[in-house]
Amino acid sequence: MNQPHHFFCVQLKMAITLANSRNDLATIRDALEVSAEMYRKDPNNVQDYVQRHLLSLSVWEKLRFWDVYFEYLMENCSNKSANYITLVTTQLIVMATHMAGLGLPDIDSWNMIEKIAERNNLGYKQLIKLRALLTHLQQLRIGYWGVATGKGQSLQSYGMASPHAIDVSDESQQPAEASGLGRSWVHSIIVCSAETEV
């Protein structure tokens, strides 16, 4: 890692740790969002986001942070005229993207997203689509960067299973199909968003 990038990562980790000790969730939230925008190019010209280097912080493992962050996203979303399910789903997509960017284990990310989704009355169809999207994001990250290292996690915690796991022995439910479902669903959201803006 080059020096300015490394220095910024260390400074941001210290700021988040201090904010966490003060229960300053707004600062942690802002740091999360900034870390998703700042990057350097790796030797293959791929963007190496600062966020990827923040996994070791314990705040990301806490459902309380993600609950507060979700509420913040809901209060500050730009398209409040959309229906409630669309608003909830869109904010959960933002959260899933951050969780994958941080390198949180898939099962931990999914458990937190699922709890928040169920509290907000998301139906099973939206849950399936969110699960497919999170799996796709995790596969992309792991495919390039490999398994994230941050805490003493077993490799099994990076599996793509969930409490409501799909039986992959059924050929109609292979992981490639789930990834395709996630991509199509994201495309349909983009198309719907573009249509509502016209």
Backbone as CSV, one residue per row, in Angstrom:
resi,resn,N_x,N_y,N_z,CA_x,CA_y,CA_z,C_x,C_y,C_z
1,MET,0.861,-1.170,0.000,0.000,0.000,0.000,0.907,1.232,0.000
2,ASN,0.570,2.223,-0.824,1.430,3.406,-0.847,1.221,4.246,0.412
3,GLN,2.173,5.107,0.724,2.197,5.824,2.000,0.973,6.705,2.256
4,PRO,0.568,7.600,1.337,-0.593,8.447,1.645,-1.868,7.625,1.893
5,HIS,-2.050,6.569,1.096,-3.227,5.711,1.243,-3.192,5.018,2.601
6,HIS,-2.047,4.468,2.943,-1.882,3.782,4.222,-2.089,4.756,5.393
7,PHE,-1.497,5.926,5.293,-1.635,6.943,6.348,-3.103,7.307,6.542
8,PHE,-3.834,7.509,5.439,-5.249,7.862,5.548,-6.041,6.724,6.191
9,CYS,-5.751,5.483,5.814,-6.446,4.332,6.414,-6.230,4.285,7.920
10,VAL,-4.994,4.481,8.344,-4.672,4.459,9.775,-5.396,5.594,10.494
11,GLN,-5.367,6.790,9.926,-6.041,7.942,10.547,-7.550,7.715,10.643
12,LEU,-8.127,7.158,9.590,-9.567,6.907,9.595,-9.925,5.839,10.626
13,LYS,-9.108,4.809,10.737,-9.340,3.779,11.763,-9.316,4.397,13.159
14,MET,-8.342,5.274,13.395,-8.241,5.927,14.710,-9.468,6.803,14.966
15,ALA,-9.919,7.533,13.967,-11.088,8.401,14.129,-12.337,7.573,14.420
16,ILE,-12.487,6.452,13.730,-13.654,5.588,13.950,-13.593,4.964,15.338
17,THR,-12.418,4.515,15.755,-12.266,3.924,17.089,-12.606,4.935,18.172
18,LEU,-12.124,6.160,18.023,-12.431,7.212,18.986,-13.927,7.526,18.991
19,ALA,-14.507,7.641,17.806,-15.942,7.921,17.711,-16.760,6.788,18.330
20,ASN,-16.323,5.558,18.130,-17.019,4.412,18.700,-16.961,4.452,20.223
21,SER,-15.812,4.841,20.779,-15.685,4.919,22.236,-16.578,6.015,22.813
22,ARG,-16.895,7.013,22.017,-17.774,8.112,22.441,-19.223,7.898,22.020
23,ASN,-19.486,6.751,21.390,-20.817,6.437,20.886,-21.287,7.483,19.859
24,ASP,-20.353,7.979,19.081,-20.609,9.004,18.061,-20.878,8.319,16.723
25,LEU,-22.108,7.837,16.552,-22.441,7.067,15.362,-22.467,7.922,14.098
26,ALA,-22.709,9.213,14.237,-22.715,10.091,13.060,-21.322,10.164,12.430
27,THR,-20.297,10.255,13.256,-18.922,10.295,12.734,-18.560,8.969,12.089
28,ILE,-18.977,7.873,12.701,-18.698,6.556,12.128,-19.396,6.418,10.782
29,ARG,-20.620,6.871,10.720,-21.394,6.829,9.472,-20.686,7.629,8.376
30,ASP,-20.268,8.844,8.717,-19.578,9.684,7.739,-18.275,9.035,7.278
31,ALA,-17.544,8.422,8.201,-16.293,7.750,7.854,-16.557,6.566,6.921
32,LEU,-17.625,5.827,7.184,-17.991,4.703,6.321,-18.251,5.189,4.897
33,GLU,-19.005,6.269,4.777,-19.352,6.781,3.455,-18.139,7.352,2.723
34,VAL,-17.269,8.055,3.444,-16.053,8.600,2.829,-15.140,7.453,2.376
35,SER,-15.035,6.422,3.199,-14.148,5.305,2.869,-14.606,4.549,1.626
36,ALA,-15.881,4.676,1.283,-16.418,4.016,0.086,-16.166,4.843,-1.172
37,GLU,-15.694,6.059,-1.004,-15.449,6.932,-2.153,-13.963,7.137,-2.431
38,MET,-13.122,6.960,-1.436,-11.692,7.205,-1.603,-10.960,5.902,-1.921
39,TYR,-10.086,5.978,-2.908,-9.358,4.794,-3.334,-8.024,5.180,-3.958
40,ARG,-7.226,4.152,-4.192,-6.020,4.279,-5.002,-6.109,3.162,-6.024
41,LYS,-5.372,3.273,-7.093,-5.355,2.217,-8.111,-4.294,1.187,-7.730
42,ASP,-4.657,-0.088,-7.812,-3.675,-1.130,-7.547,-2.858,-1.379,-8.816
43,PRO,-1.867,-2.278,-8.772,-1.023,-2.523,-9.953,-1.808,-2.959,-11.199
44,ASN,-2.998,-3.514,-11.012,-3.829,-3.932,-12.149,-4.820,-2.846,-12.556
45,ASN,-4.628,-1.647,-12.032,-5.486,-0.497,-12.326,-6.913,-0.675,-11.778
46,VAL,-7.044,-1.468,-10.722,-8.331,-1.672,-10.055,-8.385,-0.751,-8.843
47,GLN,-9.543,-0.176,-8.598,-9.693,0.750,-7.477,-9.670,-0.013,-6.150
48,ASP,-8.734,0.351,-5.297,-8.591,-0.237,-3.962,-9.153,0.777,-2.967
49,TYR,-10.416,0.599,-2.607,-11.099,1.559,-1.737,-10.590,1.465,-0.307
50,VAL,-10.541,2.595,0.346,-10.119,2.672,1.741,-10.996,1.761,2.595
51,GLN,-12.269,1.685,2.269,-13.223,0.903,3.043,-12.749,-0.537,3.252
52,ARG,-12.105,-1.096,2.273,-11.649,-2.482,2.337,-10.648,-2.702,3.466
53,HIS,-10.022,-1.646,3.929,-8.980,-1.750,4.954,-9.502,-1.470,6.368
54,LEU,-10.810,-1.365,6.517,-11.394,-1.027,7.820,-12.070,-2.206,8.509
55,LEU,-11.940,-3.399,7.961,-12.632,-4.574,8.490,-12.302,-4.862,9.947
56,SER,-11.103,-4.573,10.376,-10.673,-4.956,11.723,-11.430,-4.231,12.839
57,LEU,-12.198,-3.216,12.499,-12.924,-2.454,13.528,-14.196,-3.184,13.951
58,SER,-14.392,-3.286,15.244,-15.515,-4.068,15.778,-16.888,-3.435,15.549
59,VAL,-16.946,-2.156,15.275,-18.238,-1.480,15.123,-19.069,-2.090,13.996
60,TRP,-18.423,-2.621,12.961,-19.150,-3.159,11.809,-19.901,-4.435,12.150
61,GLU,-19.506,-5.087,13.237,-20.153,-6.333,13.643,-21.410,-6.097,14.473
62,LYS,-21.680,-4.852,14.788,-22.776,-4.536,15.699,-24.043,-4.132,14.936
63,LEU,-25.104,-4.889,15.195,-26.388,-4.599,14.563,-26.856,-3.184,14.906
64,ARG,-26.532,-2.722,16.089,-26.964,-1.377,16.509,-26.478,-0.301,15.541
65,PHE,-25.204,-0.390,15.119,-24.699,0.598,14.158,-25.509,0.546,12.865
66,TRP,-25.727,-0.662,12.345,-26.433,-0.792,11.069,-27.895,-0.367,11.186
67,ASP,-28.524,-0.580,12.358,-29.897,-0.080,12.588,-29.937,1.442,12.483
68,VAL,-29.000,2.085,13.166,-28.947,3.550,13.157,-28.625,4.055,11.753
69,TYR,-27.716,3.384,11.077,-27.356,3.790,9.723,-28.544,3.636,8.770
70,PHE,-29.294,2.548,8.914,-30.484,2.339,8.092,-31.508,3.457,8.321
71,GLU,-31.742,3.797,9.573,-32.692,4.878,9.879,-32.231,6.199,9.266
72,TYR,-30.933,6.466,9.339,-30.373,7.668,8.727,-30.639,7.661,7.214
73,LEU,-30.369,6.532,6.577,-30.598,6.432,5.134,-32.065,6.653,4.785
74,MET,-32.959,6.081,5.586,-34.401,6.241,5.333,-34.821,7.701,5.488
75,GLU,-34.312,8.361,6.501,-34.678,9.765,6.737,-34.122,10.692,5.671
76,ASN,-32.992,10.333,5.080,-32.318,11.228,4.146,-32.376,10.778,2.693
77,CYS,-33.248,9.831,2.376,-33.319,9.386,0.978,-33.937,10.487,0.121
78,SER,-33.481,10.547,-1.112,-33.886,11.649,-1.991,-35.249,11.439,-2.624
79,ASN,-35.686,10.191,-2.768,-36.947,9.925,-3.455,-37.996,9.420,-2.472
80,LYS,-38.525,10.312,-1.669,-39.502,9.913,-0.656,-40.875,9.622,-1.251
81,SER,-41.050,9.892,-2.547,-42.345,9.637,-3.173,-42.481,8.179,-3.613
82,ALA,-41.392,7.410,-3.598,-41.462,5.996,-3.971,-42.224,5.233,-2.891
83,ASN,-42.708,4.045,-3.249,-43.435,3.282,-2.235,-42.474,2.781,-1.157
84,TYR,-43.028,2.450,-0.016,-42.225,2.116,1.165,-41.293,0.935,0.918
85,ILE,-41.783,-0.112,0.280,-40.964,-1.297,0.032,-39.757,-0.943,-0.838
86,THR,-39.956,-0.106,-1.839,-38.850,0.323,-2.702,-37.834,1.126,-1.906
87,LEU,-38.307,2.016,-1.026,-37.392,2.805,-0.193,-36.557,1.907,0.713
88,VAL,-37.204,0.981,1.385,-36.503,0.075,2.293,-35.479,-0.750,1.517
89,THR,-35.911,-1.316,0.404,-35.029,-2.159,-0.399,-33.813,-1.375,-0.889
90,THR,-34.032,-0.165,-1.363,-32.933,0.659,-1.860,-31.916,0.946,-0.769
91,GLN,-32.384,1.254,0.437,-31.453,1.552,1.532,-30.707,0.294,1.972
92,LEU,-31.376,-0.851,1.910,-30.696,-2.105,2.256,-29.635,-2.467,1.207
93,ILE,-29.852,-2.076,-0.034,-28.842,-2.280,-1.081,-27.603,-1.448,-0.755
94,VAL,-27.812,-0.209,-0.329,-26.685,0.654,0.066,-25.910,-0.015,1.197
95,MET,-26.634,-0.517,2.190,-25.970,-1.182,3.319,-25.205,-2.424,2.874
96,ALA,-25.822,-3.245,2.009,-25.167,-4.470,1.525,-23.880,-4.127,0.782
97,THR,-23.914,-3.043,0.025,-22.732,-2.616,-0.710,-21.609,-2.229,0.247
98,HIS,-21.948,-1.495,1.295,-20.932,-1.134,2.299,-20.401,-2.375,3.010
99,MET,-21.289,-3.280,3.389,-20.860,-4.488,4.105,-19.909,-5.319,3.254
100,ALA,-20.240,-5.473,1.982,-19.352,-6.212,1.078,-18.042,-5.454,0.883
101,GLY,-18.121,-4.134,0.777,-16.921,-3.318,0.607,-15.984,-3.419,1.800
102,LEU,-16.556,-3.526,2.986,-15.750,-3.688,4.194,-15.121,-5.076,4.263
103,GLY,-15.777,-6.035,3.638,-15.303,-7.411,3.704,-15.916,-8.189,4.845
104,LEU,-17.059,-7.723,5.356,-17.725,-8.477,6.423,-18.075,-9.861,5.909
105,PRO,-17.970,-10.861,6.749,-18.363,-12.206,6.326,-19.809,-12.205,5.839
106,ASP,-20.045,-12.952,4.795,-21.354,-13.009,4.159,-22.466,-13.318,5.159
107,ILE,-22.257,-14.318,5.984,-23.306,-14.743,6.921,-23.630,-13.636,7.925
108,ASP,-22.625,-12.917,8.398,-22.859,-11.822,9.337,-23.620,-10.682,8.665
109,SER,-23.196,-10.331,7.459,-23.875,-9.266,6.711,-25.337,-9.644,6.491
110,TRP,-25.549,-10.869,6.022,-26.913,-11.287,5.709,-27.789,-11.300,6.958
111,ASN,-27.273,-11.795,8.072,-28.086,-11.836,9.298,-28.556,-10.435,9.693
112,MET,-27.676,-9.448,9.583,-28.063,-8.081,9.954,-29.050,-7.489,8.953
113,ILE,-28.793,-7.680,7.662,-29.707,-7.158,6.644,-31.075,-7.809,6.785
114,GLU,-31.088,-9.112,6.994,-32.351,-9.838,7.116,-33.171,-9.347,8.318
115,LYS,-32.525,-9.119,9.440,-33.242,-8.628,10.631,-33.875,-7.263,10.364
116,ILE,-33.106,-6.372,9.761,-33.636,-5.034,9.468,-34.751,-5.125,8.442
117,ALA,-34.588,-5.960,7.428,-35.606,-6.126,6.390,-36.909,-6.656,6.988
118,GLU,-36.797,-7.656,7.838,-38.004,-8.236,8.439,-38.706,-7.247,9.366
119,ARG,-37.934,-6.439,10.098,-38.538,-5.408,10.951,-39.303,-4.377,10.136
120,ASN,-38.915,-4.222,8.870,-39.547,-3.237,8.005,-40.505,-3.881,7.008
121,ASN,-40.943,-5.086,7.355,-41.993,-5.794,6.619,-41.677,-6.057,5.156
122,LEU,-40.426,-6.337,4.848,-40.070,-6.705,3.484,-40.555,-8.127,3.240
123,GLY,-41.145,-8.358,2.112,-41.652,-9.678,1.764,-40.551,-10.626,1.340
124,TYR,-40.928,-11.889,1.198,-39.929,-12.907,0.868,-39.316,-12.694,-0.514
125,LYS,-40.060,-12.134,-1.463,-39.499,-11.894,-2.796,-38.366,-10.873,-2.720
126,GLN,-38.564,-9.803,-1.962,-37.507,-8.804,-1.813,-36.319,-9.391,-1.050
127,LEU,-36.596,-10.230,-0.045,-35.517,-10.869,0.713,-34.667,-11.761,-0.198
128,ILE,-35.317,-12.505,-1.078,-34.591,-13.382,-1.997,-33.716,-12.544,-2.927
129,LYS,-34.261,-11.448,-3.416,-33.493,-10.580,-4.317,-32.319,-9.919,-3.590
130,LEU,-32.547,-9.478,-2.357,-31.451,-8.903,-1.567,-30.367,-9.943,-1.298
131,ARG,-30.795,-11.158,-1.002,-29.823,-12.228,-0.728,-28.967,-12.494,-1.959
132,ALA,-29.615,-12.522,-3.120,-28.885,-12.751,-4.368,-27.894,-11.620,-4.623
133,LEU,-28.322,-10.397,-4.389,-27.429,-9.254,-4.597,-26.230,-9.306,-3.653
134,LEU,-26.470,-9.569,-2.371,-25.371,-9.636,-1.408,-24.393,-10.744,-1.790
135,THR,-24.910,-11.888,-2.183,-24.053,-12.997,-2.607,-23.213,-12.589,-3.809
136,HIS,-23.834,-11.919,-4.750,-23.116,-11.463,-5.947,-22.002,-10.482,-5.575
137,LEU,-22.311,-9.520,-4.712,-21.305,-8.548,-4.270,-20.142,-9.253,-3.564
138,GLN,-20.478,-10.197,-2.705,-19.435,-10.932,-1.974,-18.567,-11.735,-2.944
139,GLN,-19.182,-12.372,-3.939,-18.424,-13.169,-4.902,-17.488,-12.290,-5.722
140,LEU,-17.952,-11.113,-6.105,-17.092,-10.193,-6.850,-15.888,-9.776,-6.017
141,ARG,-16.144,-9.398,-4.751,-15.058,-8.955,-3.882,-14.060,-10.084,-3.633
142,ILE,-14.549,-11.241,-3.263,-13.668,-12.370,-2.969,-12.953,-12.830,-4.232
143,GLY,-13.627,-12.756,-5.375,-13.011,-13.170,-6.630,-11.771,-12.368,-6.967
144,TYR,-11.753,-11.097,-6.621,-10.579,-10.275,-6.930,-9.623,-10.169,-5.749
145,TRP,-10.154,-9.799,-4.587,-9.294,-9.504,-3.428,-9.010,-10.733,-2.575
146,GLY,-9.800,-11.775,-2.718,-9.650,-12.942,-1.857,-10.428,-12.736,-0.568
147,VAL,-10.332,-13.692,0.317,-11.037,-13.624,1.583,-10.425,-12.517,2.430
148,ALA,-11.278,-11.652,2.945,-10.805,-10.527,3.770,-10.236,-11.057,5.075
149,THR,-9.165,-10.422,5.516,-8.590,-10.781,6.809,-8.688,-9.556,7.699
150,GLY,-9.186,-9.756,8.870,-9.322,-8.621,9.769,-9.374,-9.090,11.196
151,LYS,-10.211,-10.034,11.455,-10.350,-10.606,12.780,-10.134,-12.107,12.641
152,GLY,-10.069,-12.785,13.742,-9.853,-14.227,13.712,-11.089,-14.962,13.236
153,GLN,-11.365,-14.894,11.950,-12.556,-15.529,11.410,-12.161,-16.796,10.679
154,SER,-13.005,-17.788,10.798,-12.739,-19.007,10.065,-13.179,-18.817,8.620
155,LEU,-12.597,-19.593,7.729,-12.992,-19.491,6.329,-14.442,-19.889,6.145
156,GLN,-14.970,-20.740,7.033,-16.352,-21.157,6.912,-17.304,-19.975,7.068
157,SER,-16.914,-18.949,7.823,-17.798,-17.800,8.016,-17.963,-16.995,6.730
158,TYR,-17.172,-17.298,5.700,-17.312,-16.615,4.432,-18.168,-17.392,3.453
159,GLY,-18.748,-18.489,3.902,-19.607,-19.273,3.027,-20.814,-18.470,2.598
160,MET,-21.501,-18.928,1.588,-22.634,-18.186,1.057,-23.962,-18.704,1.602
161,ALA,-23.901,-19.493,2.659,-25.128,-20.022,3.232,-25.788,-18.979,4.117
162,SER,-27.062,-19.138,4.346,-27.780,-18.269,5.264,-28.671,-19.144,6.118
163,PRO,-29.316,-18.564,7.132,-30.228,-19.372,7.929,-31.337,-19.988,7.082
164,HIS,-31.648,-19.382,5.954,-32.669,-19.883,5.029,-31.967,-20.309,3.747
165,ALA,-30.972,-21.183,3.874,-30.116,-21.541,2.741,-30.889,-22.236,1.638
166,ILE,-30.435,-22.029,0.418,-30.992,-22.700,-0.747,-30.237,-24.009,-0.910
167,ASP,-30.936,-25.069,-1.216,-30.300,-26.356,-1.453,-29.698,-26.345,-2.847
168,VAL,-28.366,-26.261,-2.940,-27.722,-26.163,-4.241,-27.668,-27.499,-4.962
169,SER,-28.120,-28.578,-4.318,-28.174,-29.844,-5.026,-29.321,-29.828,-6.035
170,ASP,-30.273,-28.913,-5.848,-31.352,-28.716,-6.811,-30.798,-27.879,-7.954
171,GLU,-30.715,-28.459,-9.157,-30.077,-27.784,-10.284,-30.745,-26.468,-10.659
172,SER,-32.006,-26.298,-10.300,-32.699,-25.057,-10.664,-32.295,-23.897,-9.769
173,GLN,-31.494,-24.160,-8.723,-31.132,-23.112,-7.780,-29.623,-22.974,-7.630
174,GLN,-28.879,-23.053,-8.703,-27.429,-22.940,-8.642,-27.009,-21.513,-8.340
175,PRO,-25.833,-21.294,-7.723,-25.366,-19.954,-7.386,-25.276,-19.019,-8.584
176,ALA,-24.928,-19.521,-9.756,-24.845,-18.653,-10.935,-26.199,-18.030,-11.221
177,GLU,-27.267,-18.818,-10.998,-28.603,-18.277,-11.208,-28.908,-17.181,-10.198
178,ALA,-28.464,-17.373,-8.971,-28.694,-16.350,-7.950,-27.991,-15.061,-8.335
179,SER,-26.758,-15.169,-8.853,-26.039,-13.975,-9.271,-26.762,-13.300,-10.421
180,GLY,-27.267,-14.097,-11.357,-28.032,-13.543,-12.479,-29.279,-12.845,-11.988
181,LEU,-29.930,-13.435,-10.999,-31.116,-12.822,-10.414,-30.772,-11.480,-9.795
182,GLY,-29.648,-11.417,-9.068,-29.223,-10.159,-8.460,-28.955,-9.095,-9.500
183,ARG,-28.253,-9.487,-10.586,-27.956,-8.514,-11.650,-29.237,-8.039,-12.318
184,SER,-30.170,-8.972,-12.618,-31.401,-8.549,-13.287,-32.233,-7.645,-12.392
185,TRP,-32.231,-7.980,-11.104,-33.025,-7.183,-10.193,-32.468,-5.776,-10.075
186,VAL,-31.143,-5.645,-9.967,-30.531,-4.323,-9.906,-30.848,-3.560,-11.187
187,HIS,-30.784,-4.245,-12.333,-31.112,-3.594,-13.609,-32.566,-3.119,-13.600
188,SER,-33.478,-3.949,-13.082,-34.893,-3.548,-13.067,-35.114,-2.340,-12.159
189,ILE,-34.363,-2.242,-11.063,-34.482,-1.078,-10.178,-34.000,0.173,-10.902
190,ILE,-32.902,0.050,-11.625,-32.375,1.194,-12.363,-33.385,1.650,-13.408
191,VAL,-33.971,0.698,-14.129,-34.964,1.019,-15.152,-36.177,1.695,-14.502
192,CYS,-36.650,1.134,-13.384,-37.804,1.728,-12.683,-37.478,3.141,-12.191
193,SER,-36.280,3.323,-11.670,-35.879,4.639,-11.189,-35.828,5.638,-12.331
194,ALA,-35.298,5.210,-13.469,-35.218,6.100,-14.628,-36.601,6.465,-15.125
195,GLU,-37.533,5.500,-15.090,-38.893,5.779,-15.547,-39.620,6.748,-14.618
196,THR,-39.381,6.632,-13.315,-40.060,7.523,-12.369,-39.511,8.929,-12.414
197,GLU,-38.252,9.079,-12.875,-37.643,10.407,-12.952,-38.097,11.160,-14.193
198,VAL,-38.601,10.444,-15.198,-38.995,11.093,-16.458,-40.288,11.812,-16.318
